[in-house]
Amino acid sequence: MSFSFRTPIAIAFAVAIFFGCAGPQSDPGDVLPGEQPETKKDRPAFAFVTNNASDFWAIAKKGLDQAEIDLNIKVDFQQPPTGTIADQRRIIENLISKGVDGMAVSPIDAENQSDFLKETSARVRLICHDSDAPQSGRLAYVGTDNLKAGIEAGKLIKEALPEGGQIMLFVGLLDAQNAQDRKAGIEKELDGSGIEILDTRTDGVDPAKARSNAEDALVSNPELDCLVGLWSYNGPALVNAVKGSNKEDSVKIVCFDEDDATLQGIEDGLIHGTVIQKPYQMGYESMTLLKRIYDEGPEAVPEGGVIDTGVQIVRKDNVEEFRSELKKLLGEE
């Protein structure tokens, strides 16, 4: 069947009938910020932004993957390739332009990023993970209580040096809140112990520099008794420095996280112990909280605004069991 409309009035009448029968039109007001009306999201999209590109984050990614399934969300996992503020800022700005519904960020330098993060929190639901920026306007922090973690590291140092001694700390950047808190926790635990912290050396998130820092320290301080690494890659770097300096029998190591070389160093007797964070929980719990905030509003934020994901201590007596559990988590066995 065909129709022929010969007058403007007939054309207008036909158009009115067509759109009147087409049903209610989509309301642009129903579309979330950053979306186009014709591409309304079928599930919320969140982002997880790290402070560097360390292998440490592979475990967090597993938690994010599981959260996608359990919570019916989309997760954009982003790592600043060089671990710089400029890299991280570009990533965050790009995520906002894509219209994500919320993001979890590990600030590289909380003090110097606070203004930018305040601008970010005004545009998108923002929480911090791994390292906090409490003055940034973020809604909450999900991750390790790094002061408590530093205290646990201090206990390991006292175990390694029961008669006291001299130690040195190594970390990528002391501007990061997690580094500052871990250092403060170590200092608190070692107060009055007879253990002296000679220095804290930074490497700019460069594993090669981390090793050379340790090698230089061992040369310039021949009486050094223990090296302490505060970030995940520092443990392997310290092992290589001690082995390269032929001081395996005289220098102890205490560090953080579960890098494979760190766990091997514990098995080989080169590392006394490591403070393990829970990156899987950081990933999963940060997405869980963002989804709750998305659904329920700011009232979903827990009292105090902090979710502590806790730590685990690994020494030679439990490293084999831990490695087996880690492999299962990563799907390697």
C-alpha positions as CSV (number, residue, x, y, z in Angstrom):
1,M,0.0,0.0,0.0
2,S,1.2,3.5,-0.9
3,F,0.2,7.0,0.2
4,S,0.3,10.2,-1.7
5,F,0.1,13.5,0.2
6,R,-0.4,16.5,-2.1
7,T,-0.6,19.4,0.5
8,P,1.6,20.7,3.3
9,I,-1.3,20.2,5.7
10,A,-1.6,16.6,4.8
11,I,2.2,16.1,5.3
12,A,2.1,17.8,8.7
13,F,-0.8,15.7,9.8
14,A,1.0,12.4,8.7
15,V,4.1,13.4,10.6
16,A,2.1,14.1,13.8
17,I,0.4,10.7,13.5
18,F,3.7,8.9,13.0
19,F,5.5,10.4,16.0
20,G,2.4,10.2,18.1
21,C,2.3,6.4,17.5
22,A,6.0,5.9,18.0
23,G,5.7,5.8,21.8
24,P,7.5,8.0,24.4
25,Q,10.8,9.5,23.3
26,S,14.0,9.0,25.4
27,D,14.5,11.8,28.0
28,P,18.1,13.3,27.8
29,G,17.8,13.8,31.5
30,D,17.8,10.0,32.1
31,V,21.3,9.8,30.6
32,L,24.3,9.7,33.0
33,P,27.0,12.4,32.8
34,G,29.4,11.8,29.9
35,E,26.9,9.6,27.9
36,Q,25.2,10.3,24.7
37,P,21.4,9.8,24.7
38,E,21.5,7.2,22.0
39,T,24.2,5.1,23.8
40,K,22.9,4.9,27.4
41,K,25.0,2.4,29.4
42,D,23.7,-1.0,30.2
43,R,25.9,-1.1,33.3
44,P,28.1,1.4,35.2
45,A,31.7,1.9,34.2
46,F,34.4,2.5,36.7
47,A,38.2,2.9,36.5
48,F,41.1,1.7,38.6
49,V,44.2,3.9,38.2
50,T,47.5,2.8,39.8
51,N,50.6,4.9,40.7
52,N,53.0,2.9,38.6
53,A,53.3,-0.1,36.2
54,S,54.7,-2.6,38.8
55,D,53.8,-6.3,38.6
56,F,52.2,-5.9,42.0
57,W,49.1,-4.7,40.2
58,A,48.6,-8.0,38.4
59,I,46.9,-9.3,41.5
60,A,44.7,-6.3,41.9
61,K,43.6,-6.8,38.3
62,K,42.3,-10.3,39.3
63,G,40.1,-8.7,41.9
64,L,38.9,-6.2,39.3
65,D,38.1,-9.0,36.9
66,Q,36.0,-10.8,39.5
67,A,34.2,-7.6,40.5
68,E,33.2,-7.1,36.9
69,I,31.4,-10.5,37.0
70,D,30.0,-10.3,40.5
71,L,28.8,-6.6,40.3
72,N,27.8,-6.4,36.6
73,I,30.1,-3.5,36.0
74,K,32.8,-2.4,33.5
75,V,36.3,-1.7,34.8
76,D,39.0,0.2,33.0
77,F,42.4,-0.7,34.5
78,Q,45.0,2.0,33.9
79,Q,48.7,2.2,34.8
80,P,50.9,5.3,34.3
81,P,53.7,3.8,32.1
82,T,56.5,5.9,33.7
83,G,54.9,6.4,37.1
84,T,54.8,10.2,36.8
85,I,52.2,12.7,37.9
86,A,51.9,13.9,34.3
87,D,51.2,10.4,33.1
88,Q,48.6,9.8,35.8
89,R,46.9,13.2,35.1
90,R,46.5,12.4,31.4
91,I,45.0,9.0,32.2
92,I,42.5,10.6,34.7
93,E,41.5,13.4,32.3
94,N,41.0,10.9,29.5
95,L,38.8,8.7,31.8
96,I,36.6,11.7,32.7
97,S,36.2,12.6,29.0
98,K,35.1,9.0,28.4
99,G,32.3,9.4,31.0
100,V,33.3,6.9,33.6
101,D,30.9,6.8,36.6
102,G,33.6,6.7,39.2
103,M,37.3,5.9,39.7
104,A,39.7,4.6,42.3
105,V,43.1,6.3,42.1
106,S,46.4,5.6,43.9
107,P,47.9,9.2,44.1
108,I,51.6,9.4,43.3
109,D,52.1,12.6,45.3
110,A,49.1,13.4,47.5
111,E,50.2,16.9,48.5
112,N,51.1,18.1,45.0
113,Q,48.1,16.4,43.4
114,S,45.4,17.5,45.9
115,D,44.2,20.5,43.8
116,F,43.8,18.4,40.7
117,L,42.2,15.6,42.6
118,K,39.7,18.1,44.1
119,E,38.8,19.2,40.6
120,T,38.4,15.5,39.7
121,S,36.2,14.7,42.7
122,A,33.9,17.6,41.6
123,R,33.4,15.9,38.3
124,V,33.3,12.1,39.1
125,R,32.9,9.8,42.1
126,L,36.4,9.5,43.4
127,I,38.0,7.2,46.0
128,C,41.6,6.5,46.7
129,H,43.3,3.1,46.9
130,D,46.7,1.9,48.0
131,S,47.9,5.4,48.9
132,D,45.6,8.0,50.3
133,A,45.0,11.7,49.6
134,P,42.7,12.8,52.5
135,Q,42.7,16.5,51.5
136,S,41.7,15.7,47.9
137,G,37.9,15.6,48.3
138,R,37.9,11.9,47.7
139,L,34.9,10.0,49.2
140,A,36.9,7.2,50.8
141,Y,40.1,5.2,50.9
142,V,40.4,1.5,50.3
143,G,43.7,-0.2,51.0
144,T,46.4,-0.9,53.5
145,D,46.6,1.1,56.8
146,N,50.2,2.0,55.9
147,L,51.1,3.2,59.4
148,K,50.1,-0.2,60.8
149,A,52.0,-1.9,57.9
150,G,55.1,0.1,58.8
151,I,54.8,-1.0,62.4
152,E,54.7,-4.7,61.2
153,A,57.8,-4.1,59.1
154,G,59.5,-2.6,62.2
155,K,58.7,-5.8,64.1
156,L,60.3,-7.9,61.3
157,I,63.4,-5.6,61.5
158,K,63.6,-6.2,65.3
159,E,63.4,-10.0,64.7
160,A,66.2,-9.8,62.1
161,L,68.4,-7.6,64.4
162,P,67.7,-8.7,68.0
163,E,70.9,-7.1,69.2
164,G,70.2,-3.8,67.4
165,G,72.2,-2.4,64.5
166,Q,72.1,0.0,61.6
167,I,69.5,0.0,58.8
168,M,68.7,2.0,55.7
169,L,65.3,2.5,54.0
170,F,64.7,2.4,50.2
171,V,61.6,3.6,48.3
172,G,60.6,5.0,45.0
173,L,59.2,8.3,46.1
174,L,58.8,9.7,49.6
175,D,56.1,12.1,48.4
176,A,53.6,9.3,48.3
177,Q,51.5,9.0,51.4
178,N,52.0,5.3,51.7
179,A,55.7,5.7,51.8
180,Q,55.5,8.4,54.4
181,D,53.2,6.3,56.6
182,R,55.3,3.2,56.3
183,K,58.4,5.1,57.2
184,A,56.6,6.6,60.2
185,G,55.4,3.2,61.3
186,I,58.9,1.8,61.2
187,E,60.3,4.7,63.2
188,K,57.5,4.3,65.8
189,E,58.2,0.6,66.3
190,L,62.0,1.0,66.4
191,D,62.0,3.8,68.9
192,G,64.2,2.8,71.8
193,S,65.1,-0.6,70.2
194,G,68.8,0.1,69.6
195,I,68.3,0.1,65.8
196,E,69.4,3.2,64.0
197,I,67.9,4.4,60.7
198,L,70.9,5.9,58.8
199,D,69.0,7.3,55.8
200,T,66.1,6.9,53.4
201,R,67.0,6.7,49.7
202,T,64.7,7.2,46.8
203,D,65.0,5.9,43.2
204,G,62.2,7.6,41.3
205,V,60.4,4.2,40.7
206,D,63.4,2.9,38.8
207,P,64.4,-0.7,39.8
208,A,67.9,-0.3,38.4
209,K,68.4,2.9,40.5
210,A,67.0,1.0,43.5
211,R,69.7,-1.6,43.2
212,S,72.5,0.9,42.7
213,N,71.3,2.9,45.7
214,A,71.6,-0.2,47.8
215,E,75.0,-1.1,46.4
216,D,76.3,2.4,47.1
217,A,74.9,2.3,50.6
218,L,76.7,-1.0,51.3
219,V,80.0,0.5,50.1
220,S,79.7,3.8,52.0
221,N,78.4,2.1,55.1
222,P,80.3,-1.2,55.6
223,E,78.7,-1.7,59.1
224,L,75.1,-1.6,57.6
225,D,73.2,-4.6,59.1
226,C,69.8,-4.5,57.3
227,L,68.2,-3.0,54.1
228,V,64.5,-2.2,54.1
229,G,62.5,-1.8,50.9
230,L,59.2,0.0,51.2
231,W,57.8,-0.6,47.7
232,S,57.2,-3.9,45.8
233,Y,60.2,-3.8,43.4
234,N,62.6,-2.7,46.2
235,G,62.8,-6.3,47.6
236,P,64.2,-7.9,44.5
237,A,66.5,-4.9,44.0
238,L,67.9,-5.2,47.5
239,V,68.5,-9.0,47.0
240,N,70.5,-8.3,43.8
241,A,72.5,-5.6,45.6
242,V,73.4,-7.9,48.5
243,K,74.3,-10.8,46.3
244,G,76.3,-8.5,44.0
245,S,78.2,-7.2,47.0
246,N,78.8,-10.7,48.4
247,K,77.2,-9.8,51.7
248,E,74.5,-12.6,51.8
249,D,75.8,-13.8,55.2
250,S,76.1,-10.4,56.9
251,V,73.2,-8.1,55.7
252,K,69.5,-8.8,56.4
253,I,66.6,-7.6,54.2
254,V,63.0,-6.7,55.2
255,C,60.6,-5.5,52.5
256,F,57.0,-5.2,51.3
257,D,54.8,-7.2,48.9
258,E,54.9,-10.5,47.1
259,D,57.1,-10.1,44.0
260,D,58.2,-13.5,42.9
261,A,61.8,-12.6,43.4
262,T,61.0,-11.5,46.9
263,L,59.4,-14.8,47.8
264,Q,62.4,-16.6,46.3
265,G,64.7,-14.4,48.4
266,I,62.8,-15.6,51.5
267,E,63.1,-19.2,50.5
268,D,66.8,-18.7,49.9
269,G,67.3,-17.1,53.3
270,L,68.3,-13.7,51.9
271,I,65.1,-11.9,53.0
272,H,64.0,-12.2,56.6
273,G,60.4,-11.4,55.9
274,T,58.0,-9.3,53.9
275,V,54.8,-7.4,54.7
276,I,52.2,-8.5,52.2
277,Q,49.4,-6.2,51.3
278,K,46.2,-7.5,49.8
279,P,46.0,-6.1,46.3
280,Y,43.3,-8.5,45.2
281,Q,41.1,-7.0,48.0
282,M,42.1,-3.5,47.0
283,G,40.8,-4.1,43.5
284,Y,37.6,-5.9,44.5
285,E,36.6,-3.8,47.5
286,S,37.3,-0.5,45.7
287,M,34.9,-1.5,42.9
288,T,32.3,-2.8,45.4
289,L,32.4,0.6,47.2
290,L,32.1,2.6,44.0
291,K,29.1,0.4,42.9
292,R,27.4,1.0,46.3
293,I,28.0,4.8,46.0
294,Y,26.7,4.7,42.4
295,D,23.5,2.9,43.6
296,E,23.0,4.5,47.0
297,G,24.8,7.8,47.0
298,P,27.5,9.1,49.5
299,E,25.6,7.5,52.3
300,A,27.2,4.2,51.2
301,V,30.6,5.4,52.4
302,P,31.6,3.7,55.7
303,E,32.0,5.7,58.9
304,G,35.5,7.2,58.9
305,G,35.8,6.9,55.1
306,V,38.4,4.1,55.3
307,I,38.3,0.4,54.4
308,D,41.4,-1.3,55.7
309,T,42.2,-4.4,53.5
310,G,44.9,-5.6,56.0
311,V,48.3,-7.2,55.7
312,Q,49.9,-10.6,56.0
313,I,53.4,-11.4,57.2
314,V,55.4,-13.9,55.2
315,R,58.6,-15.5,56.5
316,K,60.5,-18.7,55.6
317,D,58.2,-20.8,57.7
318,N,55.1,-19.9,55.6
319,V,56.4,-18.8,52.3
320,E,55.8,-22.1,50.5
321,E,52.1,-22.1,51.6
322,F,51.7,-18.5,50.6
323,R,53.2,-19.1,47.1
324,S,50.8,-21.9,46.5
325,E,47.8,-19.8,47.5
326,L,49.1,-17.0,45.3
327,K,49.4,-19.3,42.3
328,K,45.8,-20.4,42.7
329,L,44.6,-16.8,43.0
330,L,46.4,-16.0,39.7
331,G,45.1,-19.1,38.0
332,E,48.6,-20.6,37.6
333,E,47.8,-24.0,39.1
